[in-house]
Amino acid sequence: MARHIEKAEQVIDRNEINEEGLNRLRAAIVHQAVDDYASTLRKLKRKPKDKALLQEKKELEKFFRSEWFSALCDCNGERVMKAIQEKVCKAG
């Protein structure tokens, strides 16, 4: 009986580690998208007609509006984009 309890505790510990790892991965994906969007907006200020940058912006905005983004965090993608846009605008 004690062996079964020990095994169960090990499984629980692994599940907690997996859940923590999953949460970190979710946060890292969202953080990277935020950084990429801000960087793309800053670059577009210098090169507003750059097709590659405009495409990158479009793809990032699609991500922020996606179900995938909603599954990763409890944030409103439109609000996140607006906050990034305002921050980039204020930075000059």
N, CA, C and O atoms as a Tinker XYZ file with bonds, in Angstrom:
   368  protein
     1  N      0.825000   -1.193000    0.000000    73     2
     2  CA     0.000000    0.000000    0.000000    64     1     3
     3  C      0.868000    1.256000    0.000000    63     2     4     5
     4  O      0.575000    2.209000   -0.722000    81     3
     5  N      1.919000    1.266000    0.791000    73     3     6
     6  CA     2.795000    2.437000    0.867000    64     5     7
     7  C      3.448000    2.721000   -0.483000    63     6     8     9
     8  O      3.655000    3.881000   -0.840000    81     7
     9  N      3.773000    1.674000   -1.230000    73     7    10
    10  CA     4.382000    1.854000   -2.559000    64     9    11
    11  C      3.413000    2.567000   -3.502000    63    10    12    13
    12  O      3.818000    3.418000   -4.292000    81    11
    13  N      2.131000    2.211000   -3.412000    73    11    14
    14  CA     1.132000    2.839000   -4.278000    64    13    15
    15  C      0.973000    4.321000   -3.939000    63    14    16    17
    16  O      0.812000    5.158000   -4.827000    81    15
    17  N      1.018000    4.625000   -2.670000    73    15    18
    18  CA     0.912000    6.025000   -2.248000    64    17    19
    19  C      2.123000    6.805000   -2.739000    63    18    20    21
    20  O      1.994000    7.927000   -3.229000    81    19
    21  N      3.297000    6.204000   -2.603000    73    19    22
    22  CA     4.517000    6.856000   -3.074000    64    21    23
    23  C      4.456000    7.091000   -4.585000    63    22    24    25
    24  O      4.829000    8.164000   -5.060000    81    23
    25  N      3.990000    6.100000   -5.336000    73    23    26
    26  CA     3.854000    6.247000   -6.792000    64    25    27
    27  C      2.862000    7.363000   -7.122000    63    26    28    29
    28  O      3.112000    8.178000   -8.010000    81    27
    29  N      1.750000    7.397000   -6.412000    73    27    30
    30  CA     0.737000    8.431000   -6.651000    64    29    31
    31  C      1.309000    9.814000   -6.378000    63    30    32    33
    32  O      1.036000   10.755000   -7.123000    81    31
    33  N      2.094000    9.946000   -5.323000    73    31    34
    34  CA     2.716000   11.231000   -5.009000    64    33    35
    35  C      3.682000   11.656000   -6.109000    63    34    36    37
    36  O      3.757000   12.837000   -6.449000    81    35
    37  N      4.416000   10.705000   -6.662000    73    35    38
    38  CA     5.337000   11.021000   -7.757000    64    37    39
    39  C      4.575000   11.510000   -8.984000    63    38    40    41
    40  O      5.000000   12.458000   -9.645000    81    39
    41  N      3.458000   10.870000   -9.287000    73    39    42
    42  CA     2.639000   11.278000  -10.433000    64    41    43
    43  C      2.093000   12.681000  -10.207000    63    42    44    45
    44  O      2.105000   13.511000  -11.116000    81    43
    45  N      1.619000   12.944000   -9.002000    73    43    46
    46  CA     1.105000   14.278000   -8.688000    64    45    47
    47  C      2.210000   15.312000   -8.850000    63    46    48    49
    48  O      1.989000   16.370000   -9.438000    81    47
    49  N      3.401000   15.010000   -8.332000    73    47    50
    50  CA     4.521000   15.939000   -8.471000    64    49    51
    51  C      4.829000   16.205000   -9.942000    63    50    52    53
    52  O      5.072000   17.351000  -10.320000    81    51
    53  N      4.822000   15.178000  -10.766000    73    51    54
    54  CA     5.086000   15.344000  -12.203000    64    53    55
    55  C      4.002000   16.189000  -12.856000    63    54    56    57
    56  O      4.296000   17.030000  -13.705000    81    55
    57  N      2.748000   15.971000  -12.465000    73    55    58
    58  CA     1.655000   16.754000  -13.032000    64    57    59
    59  C      1.779000   18.225000  -12.671000    63    58    60    61
    60  O      1.503000   19.096000  -13.496000    81    59
    61  N      2.192000   18.503000  -11.448000    73    59    62
    62  CA     2.373000   19.894000  -11.048000    64    61    63
    63  C      3.505000   20.534000  -11.840000    63    62    64    65
    64  O      3.393000   21.682000  -12.270000    81    63
    65  N      4.574000   19.811000  -12.028000    73    63    66
    66  CA     5.692000   20.329000  -12.817000    64    65    67
    67  C      5.237000   20.565000  -14.250000    63    66    68    69
    68  O      5.559000   21.595000  -14.842000    81    67
    69  N      4.495000   19.625000  -14.807000    73    67    70
    70  CA     4.000000   19.780000  -16.167000    64    69    71
    71  C      3.075000   20.983000  -16.290000    63    70    72    73
    72  O      3.154000   21.732000  -17.265000    81    71
    73  N      2.200000   21.172000  -15.307000    73    71    74
    74  CA     1.279000   22.308000  -15.337000    64    73    75
    75  C      2.056000   23.618000  -15.234000    63    74    76    77
    76  O      1.755000   24.581000  -15.939000    81    75
    77  N      3.049000   23.648000  -14.362000    73    75    78
    78  CA     3.876000   24.847000  -14.235000    64    77    79
    79  C      4.626000   25.116000  -15.539000    63    78    80    81
    80  O      4.709000   26.258000  -15.993000    81    79
    81  N      5.160000   24.072000  -16.126000    73    79    82
    82  CA     5.864000   24.220000  -17.398000    64    81    83
    83  C      4.941000   24.708000  -18.495000    63    82    84    85
    84  O      5.326000   25.545000  -19.312000    81    83
    85  N      3.732000   24.190000  -18.515000    73    83    86
    86  CA     2.746000   24.613000  -19.505000    64    85    87
    87  C      2.391000   26.087000  -19.321000    63    86    88    89
    88  O      2.284000   26.830000  -20.296000    81    87
    89  N      2.211000   26.501000  -18.087000    73    87    90
    90  CA     1.909000   27.913000  -17.815000    64    89    91
    91  C      3.059000   28.818000  -18.238000    63    90    92    93
    92  O      2.839000   29.907000  -18.768000    81    91
    93  N      4.275000   28.367000  -18.004000    73    91    94
    94  CA     5.440000   29.157000  -18.426000    64    93    95
    95  C      5.525000   29.245000  -19.945000    63    94    96    97
    96  O      5.866000   30.291000  -20.495000    81    95
    97  N      5.215000   28.152000  -20.611000    73    95    98
    98  CA     5.227000   28.146000  -22.071000    64    97    99
    99  C      4.171000   29.094000  -22.623000    63    98   100   101
   100  O      4.441000   29.855000  -23.552000    81    99
   101  N      2.970000   29.049000  -22.054000    73    99   102
   102  CA     1.905000   29.974000  -22.482000    64   101   103
   103  C      2.367000   31.417000  -22.329000    63   102   104   105
   104  O      2.232000   32.226000  -23.248000    81   103
   105  N      2.907000   31.725000  -21.172000    73   103   106
   106  CA     3.361000   33.095000  -20.906000    64   105   107
   107  C      4.471000   33.504000  -21.865000    63   106   108   109
   108  O      4.502000   34.642000  -22.333000    81   107
   109  N      5.371000   32.591000  -22.156000    73   107   110
   110  CA     6.481000   32.900000  -23.065000    64   109   111
   111  C      5.982000   33.175000  -24.481000    63   110   112   113
   112  O      6.494000   34.069000  -25.155000    81   111
   113  N      4.993000   32.418000  -24.933000    73   111   114
   114  CA     4.437000   32.631000  -26.269000    64   113   115
   115  C      3.799000   34.008000  -26.359000    63   114   116   117
   116  O      4.037000   34.747000  -27.315000    81   115
   117  N      2.990000   34.352000  -25.366000    73   115   118
   118  CA     2.317000   35.657000  -25.361000    64   117   119
   119  C      3.345000   36.775000  -25.247000    63   118   120   121
   120  O      3.251000   37.776000  -25.957000    81   119
   121  N      4.314000   36.619000  -24.369000    73   119   122
   122  CA     5.349000   37.636000  -24.185000    64   121   123
   123  C      6.113000   37.870000  -25.484000    63   122   124   125
   124  O      6.398000   39.013000  -25.840000    81   123
   125  N      6.441000   36.802000  -26.187000    73   123   126
   126  CA     7.169000   36.932000  -27.451000    64   125   127
   127  C      6.326000   37.667000  -28.487000    63   126   128   129
   128  O      6.844000   38.496000  -29.236000    81   127
   129  N      5.038000   37.370000  -28.532000    73   127   130
   130  CA     4.148000   38.057000  -29.475000    64   129   131
   131  C      4.058000   39.547000  -29.151000    63   130   132   133
   132  O      4.049000   40.382000  -30.055000    81   131
   133  N      3.990000   39.878000  -27.867000    73   131   134
   134  CA     3.954000   41.285000  -27.450000    64   133   135
   135  C      5.240000   41.985000  -27.874000    63   134   136   137
   136  O      5.197000   43.074000  -28.447000    81   135
   137  N      6.373000   41.369000  -27.596000    73   135   138
   138  CA     7.660000   41.956000  -27.991000    64   137   139
   139  C      7.769000   42.109000  -29.507000    63   138   140   141
   140  O      8.224000   43.140000  -30.002000    81   139
   141  N      7.351000   41.083000  -30.234000    73   139   142
   142  CA     7.423000   41.128000  -31.698000    64   141   143
   143  C      6.525000   42.221000  -32.264000    63   142   144   145
   144  O      6.912000   42.925000  -33.197000    81   143
   145  N      5.335000   42.363000  -31.703000    73   143   146
   146  CA     4.392000   43.379000  -32.187000    64   145   147
   147  C      4.949000   44.779000  -31.932000    63   146   148   149
   148  O      4.911000   45.634000  -32.816000    81   147
   149  N      5.463000   45.013000  -30.732000    73   147   150
   150  CA     6.043000   46.321000  -30.410000    64   149   151
   151  C      7.227000   46.620000  -31.326000    63   150   152   153
   152  O      7.352000   47.733000  -31.836000    81   151
   153  N      8.075000   45.651000  -31.530000    73   151   154
   154  CA     9.239000   45.826000  -32.401000    64   153   155
   155  C      8.810000   46.132000  -33.833000    63   154   156   157
   156  O      9.375000   47.012000  -34.482000    81   155
   157  N      7.824000   45.411000  -34.316000    73   155   158
   158  CA     7.328000   45.622000  -35.680000    64   157   159
   159  C      6.732000   47.016000  -35.826000    63   158   160   161
   160  O      6.964000   47.686000  -36.833000    81   159
   161  N      5.971000   47.459000  -34.838000    73   159   162
   162  CA     5.383000   48.803000  -34.898000    64   161   163
   163  C      6.464000   49.880000  -34.902000    63   162   164   165
   164  O      6.359000   50.869000  -35.628000    81   163
   165  N      7.499000   49.688000  -34.092000    73   163   166
   166  CA     8.601000   50.668000  -34.072000    64   165   167
   167  C      9.291000   50.732000  -35.434000    63   166   168   169
   168  O      9.602000   51.815000  -35.929000    81   167
   169  N      9.525000   49.583000  -36.025000    73   167   170
   170  CA    10.173000   49.546000  -37.342000    64   169   171
   171  C      9.286000   50.179000  -38.410000    63   170   172   173
   172  O      9.784000   50.838000  -39.323000    81   171
   173  N      7.979000   49.982000  -38.298000    73   171   174
   174  CA     7.055000   50.563000  -39.273000    64   173   175
   175  C      7.012000   52.089000  -39.185000    63   174   176   177
   176  O      6.681000   52.761000  -40.161000    81   175
   177  N      7.346000   52.628000  -38.023000    73   175   178
   178  CA     7.409000   54.093000  -37.906000    64   177   179
   179  C      8.504000   54.643000  -38.811000    63   178   180   181
   180  O      8.373000   55.736000  -39.362000    81   179
   181  N      9.578000   53.884000  -38.961000    73   179   182
   182  CA    10.694000   54.311000  -39.813000    64   181   183
   183  C     10.466000   53.943000  -41.280000    63   182   184   185
   184  O     10.877000   54.665000  -42.189000    81   183
   185  N      9.804000   52.812000  -41.487000    73   183   186
   186  CA     9.571000   52.316000  -42.856000    64   185   187
   187  C      8.096000   51.927000  -43.011000    63   186   188   189
   188  O      7.775000   50.739000  -43.042000    81   187
   189  N      7.202000   52.908000  -43.107000    73   187   190
   190  CA     5.764000   52.625000  -43.095000    64   189   191
   191  C      5.237000   51.823000  -44.288000    63   190   192   193
   192  O      4.138000   51.274000  -44.221000    81   191
   193  N      5.993000   51.751000  -45.357000    73   191   194
   194  CA     5.512000   51.025000  -46.540000    64   193   195
   195  C      6.232000   49.694000  -46.767000    63   194   196   197
   196  O      6.048000   49.050000  -47.800000    81   195
   197  N      7.041000   49.291000  -45.808000    73   195   198
   198  CA     7.790000   48.041000  -45.927000    64   197   199
   199  C      6.814000   46.856000  -45.931000    63   198   200   201
   200  O      6.126000   46.600000  -44.943000    81   199
   201  N      6.771000   46.149000  -47.046000    73   199   202
   202  CA     5.798000   45.063000  -47.216000    64   201   203
   203  C      5.997000   43.929000  -46.215000    63   202   204   205
   204  O      5.024000   43.380000  -45.699000    81   203
   205  N      7.233000   43.582000  -45.944000    73   203   206
   206  CA     7.506000   42.496000  -44.992000    64   205   207
   207  C      7.038000   42.877000  -43.587000    63   206   208   209
   208  O      6.469000   42.053000  -42.871000    81   207
   209  N      7.281000   44.127000  -43.201000    73   207   210
   210  CA     6.845000   44.591000  -41.880000    64   209   211
   211  C      5.322000   44.658000  -41.797000    63   210   212   213
   212  O      4.734000   44.284000  -40.782000    81   211
   213  N      4.691000   45.132000  -42.858000    73   211   214
   214  CA     3.228000   45.192000  -42.881000    64   213   215
   215  C      2.626000   43.789000  -42.784000    63   214   216   217
   216  O      1.608000   43.591000  -42.122000    81   215
   217  N      3.249000   42.833000  -43.436000    73   215   218
   218  CA     2.782000   41.445000  -43.362000    64   217   219
   219  C      2.974000   40.887000  -41.954000    63   218   220   221
   220  O      2.098000   40.198000  -41.431000    81   219
   221  N      4.111000   41.181000  -41.349000    73   219   222
   222  CA     4.380000   40.733000  -39.971000    64   221   223
   223  C      3.339000   41.312000  -39.016000    63   222   224   225
   224  O      2.821000   40.605000  -38.152000    81   223
   225  N      3.037000   42.587000  -39.174000    73   223   226
   226  CA     2.026000   43.253000  -38.336000    64   225   227
   227  C      0.675000   42.566000  -38.505000    63   226   228   229
   228  O     -0.018000   42.298000  -37.524000    81   227
   229  N      0.310000   42.287000  -39.734000    73   227   230
   230  CA    -0.963000   41.631000  -40.030000    64   229   231
   231  C     -1.038000   40.250000  -39.368000    63   230   232   233
   232  O     -2.064000   39.891000  -38.789000    81   231
   233  N      0.039000   39.488000  -39.454000    73   231   234
   234  CA     0.068000   38.150000  -38.858000    64   233   235
   235  C     -0.014000   38.206000  -37.336000    63   234   236   237
   236  O     -0.696000   37.389000  -36.717000    81   235
   237  N      0.676000   39.162000  -36.738000    73   235   238
   238  CA     0.626000   39.306000  -35.283000    64   237   239
   239  C     -0.766000   39.731000  -34.830000    63   238   240   241
   240  O     -1.265000   39.235000  -33.819000    81   239
   241  N     -1.394000   40.641000  -35.563000    73   239   242
   242  CA    -2.749000   41.068000  -35.214000    64   241   243
   243  C     -3.734000   39.908000  -35.349000    63   242   244   245
   244  O     -4.668000   39.786000  -34.558000    81   243
   245  N     -3.524000   39.075000  -36.337000    73   243   246
   246  CA    -4.360000   37.883000  -36.499000    64   245   247
   247  C     -4.200000   36.970000  -35.282000    63   246   248   249
   248  O     -5.181000   36.417000  -34.785000    81   247
   249  N     -2.970000   36.814000  -34.807000    73   247   250
   250  CA    -2.717000   36.002000  -33.615000    64   249   251
   251  C     -3.442000   36.576000  -32.396000    63   250   252   253
   252  O     -4.089000   35.832000  -31.659000    81   251
   253  N     -3.340000   37.902000  -32.174000    73   251   254
   254  CA    -3.976000   38.515000  -31.007000    64   253   255
   255  C     -5.502000   38.397000  -31.049000    63   254   256   257
   256  O     -6.158000   38.445000  -30.009000    81   255
   257  N     -6.056000   38.246000  -32.237000    73   255   258
   258  CA    -7.512000   38.112000  -32.390000    64   257   259
   259  C     -7.968000   36.649000  -32.442000    63   258   260   261
   260  O     -9.161000   36.375000  -32.572000    81   259
   261  N     -7.045000   35.737000  -32.343000    73   259   262
   262  CA    -7.358000   34.317000  -32.550000    64   261   263
   263  C     -7.844000   33.608000  -31.283000    63   262   264   265
   264  O     -7.646000   34.069000  -30.159000    81   263
   265  N     -8.483000   32.475000  -31.522000    73   263   266
   266  CA    -8.876000   31.609000  -30.409000    64   265   267
   267  C     -7.638000   31.062000  -29.706000    63   266   268   269
   268  O     -7.657000   30.815000  -28.500000    81   267
   269  N     -6.575000   30.877000  -30.461000    73   267   270
   270  CA    -5.311000   30.387000  -29.904000    64   269   271
   271  C     -4.818000   31.355000  -28.833000    63   270   272   273
   272  O     -4.417000   30.926000  -27.751000    81   271
   273  N     -4.843000   32.657000  -29.124000    73   271   274
   274  CA    -4.425000   33.650000  -28.139000    64   273   275
   275  C     -5.332000   33.571000  -26.915000    63   274   276   277
   276  O     -4.853000   33.591000  -25.781000    81   275
   277  N     -6.639000   33.482000  -27.145000    73   275   278
   278  CA    -7.591000   33.399000  -26.031000    64   277   279
   279  C     -7.353000   32.157000  -25.180000    63   278   280   281
   280  O     -7.569000   32.178000  -23.968000    81   279
   281  N     -6.909000   31.082000  -25.813000    73   279   282
   282  CA    -6.625000   29.856000  -25.067000    64   281   283
   283  C     -5.355000   29.989000  -24.230000    63   282   284   285
   284  O     -5.209000   29.325000  -23.204000    81   283
   285  N     -4.445000   30.840000  -24.669000    73   283   286
   286  CA    -3.176000   31.005000  -23.954000    64   285   287
   287  C     -3.293000   31.898000  -22.733000    63   286   288   289
   288  O     -2.596000   31.693000  -21.740000    81   287
   289  N     -4.177000   32.894000  -22.805000    73   287   290
   290  CA    -4.299000   33.810000  -21.665000    64   289   291
   291  C     -5.706000   34.384000  -21.593000    63   290   292   293
   292  O     -6.485000   34.291000  -22.541000    81   291
   293  N     -6.009000   34.971000  -20.459000    73   291   294
   294  CA    -7.330000   35.561000  -20.244000    64   293   295
   295  C     -7.332000   37.045000  -20.579000    63   294   296   297
   296  O     -7.969000   37.837000  -19.885000    81   295
   297  N     -6.639000   37.420000  -21.618000    73   295   298
   298  CA    -6.545000   38.822000  -22.011000    64   297   299
   299  C     -7.369000   39.067000  -23.265000    63   298   300   301
   300  O     -7.585000   38.165000  -24.075000    81   299
   301  N     -7.821000   40.296000  -23.405000    73   299   302
   302  CA    -8.502000   40.712000  -24.621000    64   301   303
   303  C     -7.434000   41.141000  -25.617000    63   302   304   305
   304  O     -6.718000   42.114000  -25.381000    81   303
   305  N     -7.326000   40.430000  -26.716000    73   303   306
   306  CA    -6.286000   40.707000  -27.704000    64   305   307
   307  C     -6.335000   42.117000  -28.261000    63   306   308   309
   308  O     -5.294000   42.732000  -28.494000    81   307
   309  N     -7.541000   42.637000  -28.477000    73   307   310
   310  CA    -7.685000   44.007000  -28.989000    64   309   311
   311  C     -7.104000   45.011000  -27.993000    63   310   312   313
   312  O     -6.425000   45.962000  -28.380000    81   311
   313  N     -7.376000   44.789000  -26.719000    73   311   314
   314  CA    -6.846000   45.692000  -25.681000    64   313   315
   315  C     -5.328000   45.594000  -25.584000    63   314   316   317
   316  O     -4.640000   46.595000  -25.389000    81   315
   317  N     -4.824000   44.389000  -25.722000    73   315   318
   318  CA    -3.370000   44.197000  -25.682000    64   317   319
   319  C     -2.724000   44.966000  -26.825000    63   318   320   321
   320  O     -1.748000   45.687000  -26.617000    81   319
   321  N     -3.265000   44.816000  -28.034000    73   319   322
   322  CA    -2.703000   45.532000  -29.191000    64   321   323
   323  C     -2.780000   47.041000  -28.991000    63   322   324   325
   324  O     -1.823000   47.760000  -29.279000    81   323
   325  N     -3.919000   47.516000  -28.498000    73   323   326
   326  CA    -4.088000   48.958000  -28.282000    64   325   327
   327  C     -3.070000   49.479000  -27.270000    63   326   328   329
   328  O     -2.497000   50.552000  -27.459000    81   327
   329  N     -2.849000   48.729000  -26.207000    73   327   330
   330  CA    -1.873000   49.138000  -25.193000    64   329   331
   331  C     -0.464000   49.193000  -25.782000    63   330   332   333
   332  O      0.298000   50.113000  -25.486000    81   331
   333  N     -0.126000   48.228000  -26.600000    73   331   334
   334  CA     1.197000   48.216000  -27.237000    64   333   335
   335  C      1.323000   49.393000  -28.194000    63   334   336   337
   336  O      2.347000   50.075000  -28.213000    81   335
   337  N      0.284000   49.631000  -28.987000    73   335   338
   338  CA     0.293000   50.748000  -29.934000    64   337   339
   339  C      0.490000   52.079000  -29.212000    63   338   340   341
   340  O      1.274000   52.921000  -29.650000    81   339
   341  N     -0.225000   52.264000  -28.106000    73   339   342
   342  CA    -0.100000   53.505000  -27.334000    64   341   343
   343  C      1.302000   53.651000  -26.758000    63   342   344   345
   344  O      1.877000   54.740000  -26.781000    81   343
   345  N      1.844000   52.569000  -26.249000    73   343   346
   346  CA     3.192000   52.609000  -25.673000    64   345   347
   347  C      4.230000   52.965000  -26.735000    63   346   348   349
   348  O      5.121000   53.777000  -26.488000    81   347
   349  N      4.117000   52.361000  -27.906000    73   347   350
   350  CA     5.058000   52.642000  -28.999000    64   349   351
   351  C      4.905000   54.087000  -29.464000    63   350   352   353
   352  O      5.892000   54.761000  -29.763000    81   351
   353  N      3.658000   54.557000  -29.522000    73   351   354
   354  CA     3.393000   55.937000  -29.957000    64   353   355
   355  C      4.015000   56.947000  -28.977000    63   354   356   357
   356  O      4.635000   57.926000  -29.393000    81   355
   357  N      3.842000   56.698000  -27.690000    73   355   358
   358  CA     4.373000   57.608000  -26.671000    64   357   359
   359  C      5.895000   57.610000  -26.639000    63   358   360   361
   360  O      6.522000   58.615000  -26.304000    81   359
   361  N      6.474000   56.475000  -26.990000    73   359   362
   362  CA     7.936000   56.361000  -26.964000    64   361   363
   363  C      8.588000   57.203000  -28.055000    63   362   364   365
   364  O      9.793000   57.452000  -28.033000    81   363
   365  N      7.779000   57.628000  -28.994000    73   363   366
   366  CA     8.316000   58.509000  -30.042000    64   365   367
   367  C      8.750000   57.797000  -31.190000    63   366   368
   368  O      9.223000   58.404000  -32.151000    81   367
